[in-house]
Amino acid sequence: MSPRGEISAQLRRLASGLEAKAGDAKGAAEPDKGQEQGGNEAQGERQPRSGTQSIERAVLVLKELAAQPHFGWRATDLAVRCGLDRATTHRILASLARSRLAQQRSSDKRYTNCPLLFELAVGLPGMEELRRLADEAMDRLARRSRAVAFFYLRSGNDFTCLARAGTALIQSLMFEVGTRRPLMSSAGGVAILLAMPAEESALVVAENRARLTRWDSAMDGVERIWEESVRAGRAINRAATVAGWNALAVPVRDAAGLPFGAVMLAGTADEFPGTREAAVLDMIAESVATLERATTRGFDRKKRIAV
């Protein structure tokens, strides 16, 4: 396989993951049987459970822990978020804690991810180099635009904020590095959805809608982003989720033309009026081109780095 093909294959594996499979999406969207039966764990335990199901539930808990890396989760809230009963969630958290994959803070008893996750990721080929390039590109973009720049990495049906630069004067713009959210919930994620094959995009949108609705999220703003973006043919957020703030995003594609991430700029409505959208998109496109060139040609092959 050529270097270009190898890089593309690695990107696709990284972007899709197990959670992109329909079975995993369905499992994440449906509540646990024990919870539907009033949390009767004894009754739930009589149902046969495979080792695969246990692994999938543990992965689901880890992903939700990653969604709030600083704030953390109370076990009861995490159970609701994951659609699991409390007893099952406590058992999973206890097992993760014994393995140093999760920890409970003594100050507020909230659960967060453990440093072991970082330690395991240190040797992942290409990711540190990709993050360095994204940091540099977002810093340049934020300084040039005087706005807030983000690089989102696709993670199955979600995105993870890999890089952020610039300062927001409001607390509502809380997509910090490490934040994990459904693709549909941000213009950056919508840019990825619009660049995906139509059939795959439709499946992800359906899963995202079910999950966000179950979370009792503000779906009016999310639906507005999606509908306006589909009509415009580009990812836009005109103050749909944060009053007075607009955002534009462009997908980042691999050598095969498939989206593995997105670059997003967010600024006040005064800084990003509708009349400036074309100029803002041009600035974003330059950063996207830089990242695409780097990932397409690969990095230092002597260091065995390729994304």
C-alpha positions as CSV (number, residue, x, y, z in Angstrom):
1,M,0.0,0.0,0.0
2,S,1.3,3.5,-0.9
3,P,2.0,6.0,1.9
4,R,-1.0,8.0,0.8
5,G,-3.3,4.9,0.9
6,E,-1.9,3.9,4.3
7,I,-2.6,7.3,5.7
8,S,-6.2,7.3,4.4
9,A,-6.9,3.9,5.8
10,Q,-5.6,4.9,9.3
11,L,-7.8,8.0,9.2
12,R,-10.9,6.1,8.3
13,R,-10.2,3.6,11.1
14,L,-9.7,6.4,13.5
15,A,-12.8,8.3,12.4
16,S,-15.3,5.5,12.3
17,G,-14.5,3.4,15.4
18,L,-16.8,0.7,16.8
19,E,-19.4,3.3,17.9
20,A,-20.2,4.2,14.2
21,K,-21.8,0.8,13.7
22,A,-25.5,0.8,13.8
23,G,-25.7,-1.7,16.6
24,D,-23.6,0.5,18.9
25,A,-25.6,3.5,18.0
26,K,-28.8,1.7,18.8
27,G,-27.4,0.4,22.1
28,A,-26.4,4.0,23.1
29,A,-29.8,5.4,22.3
30,E,-31.9,2.7,24.1
31,P,-32.3,2.6,27.9
32,D,-31.2,-0.4,29.9
33,K,-33.9,-2.9,30.6
34,G,-33.2,-2.7,34.3
35,Q,-34.0,1.0,34.2
36,E,-37.2,0.6,32.3
37,Q,-38.3,-1.9,35.0
38,G,-37.8,0.7,37.7
39,G,-34.2,-0.1,38.3
40,N,-34.9,-3.7,39.4
41,E,-31.3,-4.9,39.0
42,A,-32.1,-8.4,40.3
43,Q,-34.7,-8.8,37.5
44,G,-32.3,-7.4,34.9
45,E,-29.6,-9.8,36.0
46,R,-31.7,-12.8,35.1
47,Q,-31.4,-11.7,31.4
48,P,-28.4,-13.3,29.7
49,R,-25.6,-10.8,29.2
50,S,-22.6,-11.3,26.9
51,G,-19.1,-10.2,27.6
52,T,-19.4,-8.0,24.5
53,Q,-22.4,-6.2,26.0
54,S,-20.4,-5.5,29.2
55,I,-17.5,-4.1,27.2
56,E,-19.9,-1.9,25.1
57,R,-21.4,-0.5,28.3
58,A,-18.0,0.2,29.8
59,V,-17.0,2.0,26.6
60,L,-20.2,4.0,26.7
61,V,-19.5,5.1,30.3
62,L,-15.9,6.1,29.4
63,K,-17.1,8.2,26.5
64,E,-19.6,10.0,28.7
65,L,-16.9,10.6,31.4
66,A,-14.8,12.2,28.6
67,A,-17.7,14.5,27.7
68,Q,-17.3,16.3,31.0
69,P,-13.5,16.0,31.8
70,H,-13.4,18.9,34.2
71,F,-16.9,19.0,35.8
72,G,-17.2,15.2,36.2
73,W,-20.3,13.2,36.8
74,R,-22.4,12.0,39.8
75,A,-23.0,8.3,39.4
76,T,-26.8,8.8,39.3
77,D,-26.6,11.4,36.6
78,L,-24.2,9.3,34.6
79,A,-26.6,6.3,34.8
80,V,-29.4,8.4,33.3
81,R,-27.1,9.8,30.6
82,C,-26.0,6.3,29.6
83,G,-29.5,4.8,29.9
84,L,-28.3,2.3,32.5
85,D,-29.7,1.5,35.9
86,R,-27.7,2.8,38.9
87,A,-26.5,-0.6,40.1
88,T,-25.0,-1.5,36.7
89,T,-23.4,2.0,36.5
90,H,-21.8,1.6,39.9
91,R,-20.4,-1.8,39.1
92,I,-18.9,-0.4,35.8
93,L,-17.4,2.6,37.6
94,A,-15.9,0.4,40.3
95,S,-14.3,-1.9,37.7
96,L,-12.9,1.1,35.8
97,A,-11.6,2.6,38.9
98,R,-9.8,-0.6,39.8
99,S,-8.2,-0.6,36.4
100,R,-7.2,3.1,36.7
101,L,-9.5,4.1,33.8
102,A,-11.8,6.2,36.1
103,Q,-11.5,7.9,39.4
104,Q,-13.8,9.4,42.0
105,R,-12.8,12.8,43.3
106,S,-12.7,13.0,47.1
107,S,-13.8,16.7,47.1
108,D,-17.2,16.2,45.5
109,K,-17.6,12.5,44.8
110,R,-17.8,13.0,41.1
111,Y,-16.3,10.6,38.6
112,T,-13.8,11.5,35.9
113,N,-11.5,9.7,33.6
114,C,-8.0,8.7,34.9
115,P,-4.6,9.5,33.5
116,L,-4.2,5.9,32.3
117,L,-6.2,6.9,29.3
118,F,-3.6,9.5,28.4
119,E,-0.8,7.0,29.1
120,L,-2.4,4.5,26.7
121,A,-2.7,7.1,24.0
122,V,0.9,8.3,24.1
123,G,2.1,5.7,21.7
124,L,-0.8,6.1,19.2
125,P,0.8,6.8,15.8
126,G,0.3,10.3,14.5
127,M,-2.0,11.7,17.1
128,E,0.5,13.9,18.9
129,E,1.7,15.3,15.6
130,L,-1.8,15.9,14.4
131,R,-2.6,17.8,17.6
132,R,0.6,19.9,17.2
133,L,-0.4,20.8,13.7
134,A,-3.9,21.6,14.7
135,D,-2.8,23.8,17.6
136,E,-0.5,25.8,15.3
137,A,-3.2,26.2,12.6
138,M,-5.9,27.2,15.1
139,D,-3.6,29.7,16.7
140,R,-2.8,31.4,13.4
141,L,-6.5,31.4,12.4
142,A,-7.6,32.9,15.7
143,R,-5.0,35.7,15.5
144,R,-5.9,36.5,11.9
145,S,-9.7,36.4,12.4
146,R,-9.7,37.8,16.0
147,A,-12.3,35.1,16.8
148,V,-12.3,31.7,18.4
149,A,-10.9,28.8,16.3
150,F,-11.6,25.1,16.9
151,F,-10.4,21.9,15.3
152,Y,-12.9,19.0,15.8
153,L,-11.9,15.4,15.2
154,R,-14.6,13.0,14.2
155,S,-15.1,10.1,16.7
156,G,-17.8,7.9,15.3
157,N,-21.1,9.7,15.8
158,D,-19.5,12.4,17.9
159,F,-16.7,14.9,17.6
160,T,-13.9,15.6,20.1
161,C,-12.4,19.1,20.3
162,L,-8.7,18.5,19.6
163,A,-7.5,22.1,19.5
164,R,-8.9,25.6,20.4
165,A,-7.4,29.1,20.2
166,G,-8.7,32.5,20.9
167,T,-10.7,34.0,23.8
168,A,-14.5,34.1,24.3
169,L,-15.9,36.7,26.7
170,I,-18.8,34.4,27.5
171,Q,-19.0,31.2,29.5
172,S,-21.5,29.6,27.1
173,L,-18.9,28.9,24.5
174,M,-17.6,25.9,26.4
175,F,-16.2,23.6,23.8
176,E,-12.8,23.2,25.5
177,V,-10.1,20.8,24.3
178,G,-11.3,17.3,25.1
179,T,-15.0,18.2,24.9
180,R,-17.0,15.4,23.3
181,R,-20.4,16.0,21.8
182,P,-22.8,14.5,19.1
183,L,-21.9,15.7,15.6
184,M,-25.2,17.4,15.2
185,S,-24.8,19.7,18.2
186,S,-22.3,22.1,16.6
187,A,-21.6,23.7,13.3
188,G,-18.2,21.9,13.3
189,G,-19.9,18.6,13.6
190,V,-22.5,19.5,11.0
191,A,-19.7,20.3,8.5
192,I,-18.5,16.7,9.0
193,L,-22.1,15.4,8.5
194,L,-22.6,17.4,5.3
195,A,-19.4,15.9,3.9
196,M,-20.2,12.3,4.7
197,P,-22.0,9.9,2.3
198,A,-25.7,10.7,2.4
199,E,-26.8,7.3,3.7
200,E,-24.3,7.3,6.5
201,S,-25.0,10.9,7.4
202,A,-28.8,10.2,7.7
203,L,-28.1,7.3,10.1
204,V,-25.9,9.5,12.3
205,V,-28.4,12.3,12.3
206,A,-31.1,9.9,13.4
207,E,-28.9,8.5,16.2
208,N,-27.9,12.0,17.3
209,R,-31.5,13.2,17.4
210,A,-32.6,10.3,19.6
211,R,-29.6,10.8,22.0
212,L,-30.0,14.5,22.3
213,T,-33.7,14.3,22.8
214,R,-33.1,11.7,25.6
215,W,-30.7,14.1,27.2
216,D,-33.4,16.8,27.2
217,S,-31.1,19.1,25.2
218,A,-32.2,22.3,23.6
219,M,-33.2,20.7,20.3
220,D,-34.7,23.8,18.8
221,G,-31.2,25.4,18.3
222,V,-29.7,22.1,17.1
223,E,-32.4,21.6,14.5
224,R,-32.0,25.2,13.4
225,I,-28.3,24.7,12.8
226,W,-29.0,21.6,10.8
227,E,-31.8,23.0,8.7
228,E,-30.1,26.2,7.9
229,S,-26.9,24.4,7.0
230,V,-28.6,21.9,4.7
231,R,-30.4,24.8,2.9
232,A,-27.2,26.8,2.5
233,G,-25.0,23.8,1.6
234,R,-22.4,24.8,4.2
235,A,-22.2,24.5,8.0
236,I,-23.5,27.7,9.7
237,N,-24.8,28.6,13.1
238,R,-26.4,32.0,13.2
239,A,-26.9,32.5,16.9
240,A,-28.9,29.3,17.1
241,T,-27.3,28.0,20.3
242,V,-25.5,31.0,21.9
243,A,-27.3,34.4,21.6
244,G,-25.2,36.9,19.7
245,W,-22.6,34.4,18.4
246,N,-22.3,33.0,14.9
247,A,-20.1,30.2,13.7
248,L,-18.9,28.8,10.4
249,A,-17.2,25.5,9.7
250,V,-15.5,23.6,6.9
251,P,-14.7,19.8,6.9
252,V,-11.2,18.5,6.8
253,R,-10.9,15.5,4.4
254,D,-8.4,12.6,4.1
255,A,-6.8,11.5,0.8
256,A,-10.0,9.5,-0.1
257,G,-12.1,12.6,0.3
258,L,-13.8,11.5,3.5
259,P,-14.2,13.9,6.4
260,F,-12.2,13.1,9.5
261,G,-12.5,16.5,11.2
262,A,-13.6,20.1,10.8
263,V,-12.3,23.6,11.4
264,M,-14.8,26.1,13.0
265,L,-14.6,29.8,13.7
266,A,-17.0,31.4,16.2
267,G,-17.4,35.1,16.7
268,T,-20.0,37.7,17.7
269,A,-22.7,38.7,15.3
270,D,-20.9,42.0,14.9
271,E,-17.7,40.4,13.9
272,F,-19.3,37.7,11.7
273,P,-22.3,39.3,10.0
274,G,-23.9,37.6,7.1
275,T,-22.1,39.9,4.7
276,R,-18.7,38.6,5.9
277,E,-19.5,34.9,5.6
278,A,-17.7,34.4,2.3
279,A,-14.5,36.1,3.6
280,V,-14.6,34.0,6.9
281,L,-15.0,30.8,4.9
282,D,-12.0,31.7,2.8
283,M,-9.9,32.1,6.0
284,I,-11.1,28.8,7.3
285,A,-10.4,27.1,4.0
286,E,-6.8,28.1,4.1
287,S,-6.3,26.4,7.5
288,V,-8.2,23.3,6.2
289,A,-5.9,23.1,3.2
290,T,-2.9,23.2,5.5
291,L,-4.1,20.3,7.6
292,E,-5.2,18.3,4.6
293,R,-1.8,18.7,2.9
294,A,0.0,17.6,6.1
295,T,-2.2,14.5,6.7
296,T,-2.2,13.5,3.0
297,R,1.6,13.5,2.6
298,G,2.1,12.0,6.1
299,F,4.6,13.1,8.6
300,D,8.2,12.0,9.4
301,R,8.2,8.4,8.2
302,K,11.4,7.7,10.2
303,K,9.4,8.3,13.3
304,R,6.6,6.0,12.1
305,I,4.1,8.8,12.3
306,A,1.2,8.8,9.9
307,V,-2.3,10.0,10.4
